[in-house]
Amino acid sequence: MDRFRRASAAALLTAAALAGAVGGAAASSGVPAPPSGERAQDLATRPALSAYATARNVAAWEEFRIHGSARNVVAGTPVTLQQKQGGRWVSLPATMSTSRTGEYSLRVKLGMKGENALRIIGGGAVSPVVRTIVG
């Protein structure tokens, strides 16, 4: 029985040591801590944009739309389409203002064949990347 208690204690100490090592690794790897208190409220009021494309695959110069909505952004705020070109984001001549409900819908035609990474910026926010393949 005494041997069982020592083995259990050793297992618990090992588990605690491993949990500490894993927690330390997460802290040192730049993984942000979960939001709490005032920080959570800051995230809830931060401007945000959503975006989705009406087509995943299109022919060159075929029109499709990127729809989305803005949260915590003033109605009428301009939003602009950006495309990743050669490792940097380039603003395209596709801009519109958000509606009074915060929604937008941009008409898009792309000529750059292959996978295109697109996003929307405006009002201090950046949407998630939307990918469309131009054939």
Accessible surface in RSA format (square Angstrom, percent):
REM  Atomic radii and reference values for relative SASA: ProtOr
REM  Chains: A
REM  Algorithm: Lee & Richards
REM  Probe-radius: 1.40
REM  Slices: 20
REM RES _ NUM      All-atoms   Total-Side   Main-Chain    Non-polar    All polar
REM                ABS   REL    ABS   REL    ABS   REL    ABS   REL    ABS   REL
RES MET A   1   165.51  85.7 119.73  79.2  45.78 109.0 103.14  87.7  62.36  82.6
RES ASP A   2    91.48  64.1  86.13  85.7   5.35  12.7  35.09  82.6  56.39  56.2
RES ARG A   3   194.74  81.8 192.19  98.0   2.55   6.1  70.26  96.0 124.48  75.4
RES PHE A   4   138.68  69.4 131.65  81.5   7.03  18.3 136.93  83.0   1.74   5.0
RES ARG A   5   153.20  64.3 147.60  75.2   5.60  13.3  49.70  67.9 103.51  62.7
RES ARG A   6   150.90  63.4 144.10  73.5   6.80  16.2  72.92  99.7  77.99  47.3
RES ALA A   7    62.12  57.1  48.59  75.0  13.53  30.8  57.03  80.3   5.09  13.5
RES SER A   8    42.69  36.1  36.23  48.3   6.46  14.9  31.70  67.5  10.99  15.4
RES ALA A   9    49.87  45.9  45.64  70.4   4.23   9.6  49.10  69.1   0.77   2.0
RES ALA A  10    55.08  50.6  49.38  76.2   5.70  13.0  53.46  75.3   1.62   4.3
RES ALA A  11    60.99  56.1  49.62  76.6  11.37  25.9  56.54  79.6   4.45  11.8
RES LEU A  12   129.36  72.0 125.21  89.6   4.15  10.4 125.87  88.4   3.49   9.4
RES LEU A  13   129.02  71.9 124.96  89.4   4.06  10.2 125.43  88.1   3.59   9.7
RES THR A  14    79.03  56.2  74.20  75.2   4.82  11.5  53.63  72.0  25.40  38.4
RES ALA A  15    56.03  51.5  47.54  73.4   8.49  19.3  51.93  73.1   4.09  10.8
RES ALA A  16    64.45  59.3  47.60  73.5  16.85  38.3  55.56  78.2   8.90  23.6
RES ALA A  17    68.14  62.7  49.82  76.9  18.33  41.7  62.05  87.4   6.09  16.1
RES LEU A  18   109.82  61.2 109.56  78.4   0.26   0.6 109.82  77.1   0.00   0.0
RES ALA A  19    67.53  62.1  51.67  79.7  15.85  36.1  59.62  84.0   7.91  21.0
RES GLY A  20    48.41  59.7   0.00   N/A  48.41  59.7  38.47 105.6   9.94  22.3
RES ALA A  21    64.14  59.0  44.65  68.9  19.49  44.3  56.67  79.8   7.47  19.8
RES VAL A  22   102.90  67.7  99.79  90.3   3.11   7.5 101.96  88.6   0.94   2.5
RES GLY A  23    39.82  49.1   0.00   N/A  39.82  49.1  34.12  93.6   5.69  12.8
RES GLY A  24    39.68  48.9   0.00   N/A  39.68  48.9  33.84  92.9   5.84  13.1
RES ALA A  25    59.12  54.4  50.36  77.7   8.76  19.9  56.20  79.1   2.92   7.7
RES ALA A  26    44.49  40.9  38.94  60.1   5.56  12.6  43.92  61.9   0.57   1.5
RES ALA A  27    81.17  74.6  51.10  78.9  30.07  68.4  59.77  84.2  21.40  56.7
RES SER A  28    98.70  83.4  58.65  78.3  40.05  92.3  51.81 110.3  46.89  65.7
RES SER A  29    76.91  65.0  37.91  50.6  39.00  89.8  47.79 101.8  29.12  40.8
RES GLY A  30    63.01  77.7   0.00   N/A  63.01  77.7  38.86 106.6  24.14  54.1
RES VAL A  31    91.19  60.0  76.70  69.4  14.48  34.9  77.96  67.7  13.23  35.9
RES PRO A  32    97.58  71.1  76.14  69.4  21.43  77.9  86.24  71.2  11.33  70.4
RES ALA A  33    68.05  62.6  53.43  82.5  14.62  33.3  59.45  83.7   8.60  22.8
RES PRO A  34   112.30  81.8  98.38  89.7  13.92  50.6 104.21  86.0   8.09  50.3
RES PRO A  35    69.76  50.8  51.75  47.2  18.01  65.5  51.78  42.8  17.98 111.7
RES SER A  36    82.43  69.7  71.73  95.7  10.70  24.6  43.51  92.7  38.91  54.5
RES GLY A  37    64.10  79.1   0.00   N/A  64.10  79.1  45.32 124.4  18.78  42.1
RES GLU A  38   151.62  87.0 143.95 108.9   7.66  18.2  58.28 112.7  93.34  76.2
RES ARG A  39   117.16  49.2 113.16  57.7   4.00   9.5  50.59  69.1  66.57  40.3
RES ALA A  40    39.65  36.5  33.61  51.9   6.04  13.7  34.68  48.8   4.97  13.2
RES GLN A  41   123.76  69.2 118.13  86.3   5.63  13.4  30.46  64.8  93.29  70.8
RES ASP A  42    84.26  59.0  79.98  79.6   4.28  10.1  16.01  37.7  68.26  68.1
RES LEU A  43    64.75  36.1  56.41  40.4   8.34  21.0  56.66  39.8   8.09  21.8
RES ALA A  44    66.75  61.4  45.68  70.5  21.06  47.9  55.70  78.4  11.05  29.3
RES THR A  45    84.88  60.4  72.73  73.7  12.14  28.9  55.98  75.2  28.90  43.7
RES ARG A  46   130.19  54.7 124.89  63.7   5.30  12.6  48.89  66.8  81.29  49.3
RES PRO A  47    45.71  33.3  37.80  34.5   7.92  28.8  37.80  31.2   7.92  49.2
RES ALA A  48    28.61  26.3  24.87  38.4   3.73   8.5  28.06  39.5   0.55   1.4
RES LEU A  49    10.06   5.6   0.10   0.1   9.96  25.0   1.74   1.2   8.32  22.4
RES SER A  50    52.40  44.3  48.69  65.0   3.71   8.5  43.99  93.7   8.41  11.8
RES ALA A  51    18.88  17.4   0.10   0.2  18.79  42.7   0.13   0.2  18.75  49.7
RES TYR A  52   130.09  60.7 128.04  72.8   2.05   5.3  95.14  71.5  34.95  43.1
RES ALA A  53    26.04  23.9   4.71   7.3  21.33  48.5   4.71   6.6  21.33  56.5
RES THR A  54    76.32  54.3  38.15  38.7  38.18  91.0  39.40  52.9  36.92  55.8
RES ALA A  55    27.93  25.7  20.06  31.0   7.87  17.9  27.74  39.1   0.20   0.5
RES ARG A  56   122.99  51.6 112.53  57.4  10.46  24.9  62.46  85.4  60.53  36.7
RES ASN A  57   100.53  69.3  80.47  77.8  20.06  48.3  31.55  75.9  68.98  66.7
RES VAL A  58     8.71   5.7   0.41   0.4   8.30  20.0   5.72   5.0   2.99   8.1
RES ALA A  59    55.51  51.0  49.48  76.4   6.02  13.7  52.67  74.2   2.83   7.5
RES ALA A  60    33.38  30.7  16.67  25.7  16.71  38.0  16.67  23.5  16.71  44.3
RES TRP A  61   166.80  66.9 155.96  75.5  10.84  25.5 133.54  71.2  33.26  54.0
RES GLU A  62    82.70  47.5  74.28  56.2   8.42  20.0  32.69  63.2  50.01  40.8
RES GLU A  63    81.16  46.6  59.02  44.7  22.14  52.7  18.71  36.2  62.46  51.0
RES PHE A  64     8.73   4.4   2.32   1.4   6.41  16.7   8.73   5.3   0.00   0.0
RES ARG A  65    84.70  35.6  84.69  43.2   0.01   0.0  22.10  30.2  62.60  37.9
RES ILE A  66     0.70   0.4   0.70   0.5   0.00   0.0   0.70   0.5   0.00   0.0
RES HIS A  67    47.14  25.8  47.14  32.8   0.00   0.0  28.01  28.9  19.14  22.3
RES GLY A  68     8.67  10.7   0.00   N/A   8.67  10.7   5.05  13.8   3.63   8.1
RES SER A  69    46.91  39.6  44.96  60.0   1.95   4.5  18.27  38.9  28.64  40.1
RES ALA A  70    14.15  13.0   0.28   0.4  13.88  31.6   0.54   0.8  13.61  36.1
RES ARG A  71   139.42  58.5 135.76  69.2   3.66   8.7  67.58  92.4  71.83  43.5
RES ASN A  72    72.13  49.7  35.36  34.2  36.78  88.6  20.52  49.4  51.61  49.9
RES VAL A  73    27.34  18.0   2.20   2.0  25.13  60.6   8.36   7.3  18.98  51.5
RES VAL A  74   122.05  80.3 112.74 102.1   9.32  22.4 120.26 104.5   1.79   4.9
RES ALA A  75    51.77  47.6  30.95  47.8  20.82  47.4  31.93  45.0  19.84  52.6
RES GLY A  76    39.87  49.2   0.00   N/A  39.87  49.2  24.56  67.4  15.31  34.3
RES THR A  77    22.86  16.3  18.40  18.7   4.45  10.6  14.43  19.4   8.43  12.7
RES PRO A  78    79.26  57.8  74.01  67.5   5.26  19.1  74.01  61.1   5.26  32.7
RES VAL A  79     0.13   0.1   0.08   0.1   0.05   0.1   0.13   0.1   0.00   0.0
RES THR A  80    26.25  18.7  26.25  26.6   0.00   0.0   8.68  11.7  17.57  26.6
RES LEU A  81     1.36   0.8   1.36   1.0   0.00   0.0   1.36   1.0   0.00   0.0
RES GLN A  82    16.50   9.2  16.50  12.1   0.00   0.0   0.00   0.0  16.50  12.5
RES GLN A  83     6.83   3.8   6.83   5.0   0.00   0.0   0.00   0.0   6.83   5.2
RES LYS A  84    86.57  42.2  78.08  47.9   8.49  20.2  28.65  25.8  57.91  61.7
RES GLN A  85    62.22  34.8  56.65  41.4   5.57  13.3  17.93  38.2  44.28  33.6
RES GLY A  86    89.37 110.2   0.00   N/A  89.37 110.2  46.65 128.0  42.72  95.7
RES GLY A  87    63.39  78.2   0.00   N/A  63.39  78.2  29.36  80.6  34.03  76.2
RES ARG A  88   161.81  67.9 158.92  81.0   2.89   6.9  58.99  80.6 102.82  62.3
RES TRP A  89    58.79  23.6  37.70  18.2  21.09  49.5  26.74  14.3  32.05  52.0
RES VAL A  90    35.21  23.2  32.09  29.1   3.12   7.5  35.21  30.6   0.00   0.0
RES SER A  91    63.63  53.8  41.30  55.1  22.33  51.4  27.88  59.4  35.75  50.1
RES LEU A  92    33.07  18.4  28.31  20.3   4.76  12.0  29.22  20.5   3.84  10.3
RES PRO A  93   143.61 104.7 101.05  92.1  42.55 154.7 116.37  96.1  27.24 169.3
RES ALA A  94    17.28  15.9  11.22  17.3   6.05  13.8  17.28  24.3   0.00   0.0
RES THR A  95    78.75  56.0  48.96  49.6  29.79  71.0  37.77  50.7  40.98  62.0
RES MET A  96    67.91  35.2  58.44  38.7   9.47  22.5  66.57  56.6   1.34   1.8
RES SER A  97    56.03  47.3  46.47  62.0   9.57  22.0  21.25  45.2  34.79  48.7
RES THR A  98     6.25   4.4   0.83   0.8   5.42  12.9   0.00   0.0   6.25   9.4
RES SER A  99    50.15  42.4  38.45  51.3  11.70  26.9  49.22 104.8   0.93   1.3
RES ARG A 100   214.70  90.1 184.58  94.1  30.11  71.7  67.98  92.9 146.72  88.9
RES THR A 101    97.63  69.4  65.70  66.6  31.93  76.1  69.23  93.0  28.40  42.9
RES GLY A 102     6.43   7.9   0.00   N/A   6.43   7.9   5.97  16.4   0.46   1.0
RES GLU A 103    99.81  57.3  98.39  74.4   1.42   3.4  18.77  36.3  81.05  66.2
RES TYR A 104     8.26   3.9   0.00   0.0   8.26  21.5   5.03   3.8   3.23   4.0
RES SER A 105    34.21  28.9  25.13  33.5   9.07  20.9  24.32  51.8   9.89  13.9
RES LEU A 106     8.45   4.7   7.26   5.2   1.19   3.0   8.45   5.9   0.00   0.0
RES ARG A 107   153.69  64.5 134.84  68.7  18.85  44.9  18.18  24.8 135.51  82.1
RES VAL A 108     5.72   3.8   1.95   1.8   3.77   9.1   5.65   4.9   0.07   0.2
RES LYS A 109   118.80  58.0  98.30  60.3  20.50  48.8  41.95  37.8  76.85  81.9
RES LEU A 110     7.04   3.9   5.54   4.0   1.50   3.8   6.90   4.8   0.14   0.4
RES GLY A 111    24.58  30.3   0.00   N/A  24.58  30.3   4.76  13.1  19.82  44.4
RES MET A 112    87.57  45.3  75.81  50.2  11.76  28.0  55.87  47.5  31.70  42.0
RES LYS A 113   145.74  71.1 118.51  72.7  27.22  64.8  67.91  61.1  77.82  82.9
RES GLY A 114    32.70  40.3   0.00   N/A  32.70  40.3  31.27  85.8   1.43   3.2
RES GLU A 115    97.67  56.1  65.81  49.8  31.85  75.8  23.80  46.0  73.86  60.3
RES ASN A 116     0.96   0.7   0.27   0.3   0.69   1.7   0.69   1.7   0.27   0.3
RES ALA A 117    11.03  10.1   8.38  12.9   2.65   6.0   8.38  11.8   2.65   7.0
RES LEU A 118     0.00   0.0   0.00   0.0   0.00   0.0   0.00   0.0   0.00   0.0
RES ARG A 119    49.41  20.7  48.68  24.8   0.73   1.7   1.49   2.0  47.92  29.0
RES ILE A 120     0.28   0.2   0.28   0.2   0.00   0.0   0.28   0.2   0.00   0.0
RES ILE A 121    47.49  27.0  47.00  35.0   0.49   1.2  47.00  33.8   0.49   1.3
RES GLY A 122    14.71  18.1   0.00   N/A  14.71  18.1  12.98  35.6   1.73   3.9
RES GLY A 123    34.93  43.1   0.00   N/A  34.93  43.1  18.77  51.5  16.15  36.2
RES GLY A 124    79.23  97.7   0.00   N/A  79.23  97.7  42.11 115.6  37.11  83.1
RES ALA A 125     7.73   7.1   0.86   1.3   6.87  15.6   5.50   7.7   2.23   5.9
RES VAL A 126    83.86  55.2  58.22  52.7  25.64  61.8  58.22  50.6  25.64  69.6
RES SER A 127     5.20   4.4   0.00   0.0   5.20  12.0   0.26   0.5   4.95   6.9
RES PRO A 128    89.24  65.0  76.27  69.5  12.97  47.1  88.94  73.4   0.30   1.9
RES VAL A 129    65.82  43.3  39.69  35.9  26.13  63.0  39.69  34.5  26.13  70.9
RES VAL A 130    16.70  11.0  12.91  11.7   3.79   9.1  16.70  14.5   0.00   0.0
RES ARG A 131   116.22  48.8 106.33  54.2   9.89  23.6  27.50  37.6  88.72  53.8
RES THR A 132     0.00   0.0   0.00   0.0   0.00   0.0   0.00   0.0   0.00   0.0
RES ILE A 133    62.56  35.6  62.26  46.4   0.30   0.7  62.26  44.8   0.30   0.8
RES VAL A 134     2.34   1.5   0.00   0.0   2.34   5.6   0.00   0.0   2.34   6.4
RES GLY A 135    60.02  74.0   0.00   N/A  60.02  74.0  54.09 148.4   5.93  13.3
END  Absolute sums over single chains surface
CHAIN  1 A     8884.8       6852.8       2031.9       5436.8       3447.9
END  Absolute sums over all chains
TOTAL          8884.8       6852.8       2031.9       5436.8       3447.9
